């Protein structure tokens, strides 16, 4: 690992402070912090997939037909060209 880079997980508190799971192995001084949320366990839970199945079923019962990959790509390109 790069001696000037340390990847550590932590918890962002509701009022803003970040609590790291461990101390970084870096020398004291200024640092740059990039905060990225982790995919929560809830998003991968059976309840999440059950909810998605209910949504998909309701869409299908209303006759919804999802766009094709080609149609989505065309729409994406048109959006980027604006």
C-alpha positions as CSV (number, residue, x, y, z in Angstrom):
1,X,0.0,0.0,0.0
2,X,1.1,3.5,-0.8
3,X,2.7,4.9,2.4
4,X,0.8,8.2,2.0
5,X,-2.6,6.4,1.5
6,X,-4.7,4.7,4.1
7,X,-8.1,3.3,3.5
8,X,-10.1,2.9,6.7
9,X,-13.8,2.5,7.3
10,X,-15.7,4.5,9.8
11,X,-19.0,5.9,10.8
12,X,-20.3,9.4,10.0
13,X,-22.2,10.7,13.0
14,X,-25.6,12.5,12.5
15,X,-24.0,15.8,13.6
16,X,-21.0,15.5,11.3
17,X,-18.0,14.0,13.0
18,X,-16.4,11.0,11.4
19,X,-15.4,8.2,13.8
20,X,-12.7,5.9,12.3
21,X,-12.6,2.2,13.0
22,X,-8.8,2.4,13.5
23,X,-6.1,5.0,13.5
24,X,-4.6,5.7,10.1
25,X,-1.0,4.7,9.5
26,X,0.1,8.1,8.3
27,X,2.4,10.8,9.7
28,X,0.7,13.7,11.5
29,X,-0.3,16.6,9.4
30,X,-3.0,17.7,7.0
31,X,-4.9,15.1,5.0
32,X,-7.5,14.9,2.3
33,X,-10.6,12.9,3.2
34,X,-12.9,11.3,0.7
35,X,-16.2,10.1,2.2
36,X,-18.1,7.5,0.3
37,X,-21.2,5.7,1.6
38,X,-21.1,2.0,1.7
39,X,-23.9,-0.1,0.3
40,X,-26.0,-0.9,3.3
41,X,-26.9,-4.4,4.3
42,X,-30.5,-3.3,4.0
43,X,-30.1,-2.7,0.3
44,X,-29.1,-6.4,-0.1
45,X,-31.6,-7.8,2.4
46,X,-34.5,-10.1,1.4
47,X,-36.9,-7.4,2.3
48,X,-35.4,-5.1,-0.3
49,X,-35.7,-7.8,-3.0
50,X,-39.3,-8.5,-1.9
51,X,-40.1,-4.9,-2.3
52,X,-38.5,-4.8,-5.8
53,X,-40.5,-7.9,-6.8
54,X,-43.7,-6.2,-5.7
55,X,-42.8,-3.1,-7.7
56,X,-42.0,-5.1,-10.8
57,X,-45.2,-7.2,-10.4
58,X,-47.3,-4.0,-10.1
59,X,-45.6,-2.6,-13.2
60,X,-46.2,-5.7,-15.2
61,X,-49.9,-5.9,-14.1
62,X,-50.3,-2.3,-15.5
63,X,-48.7,-3.4,-18.8
64,X,-45.5,-1.5,-18.3
65,X,-42.8,-2.6,-20.8
66,X,-39.3,-1.5,-19.8
67,X,-37.1,0.2,-22.4
68,X,-34.6,-1.9,-24.3
69,X,-30.9,-1.4,-23.7
70,X,-30.6,0.2,-27.1
71,X,-33.4,2.7,-26.4
72,X,-31.8,3.6,-23.0
73,X,-28.4,4.1,-24.7
74,X,-29.9,6.3,-27.4
75,X,-31.7,8.4,-24.7
76,X,-28.4,8.7,-22.7
77,X,-26.5,9.9,-25.7
78,X,-29.2,12.4,-26.6
79,X,-29.1,13.7,-23.1
80,X,-25.3,14.1,-23.1
81,X,-25.4,15.9,-26.5
82,X,-27.6,18.7,-25.1
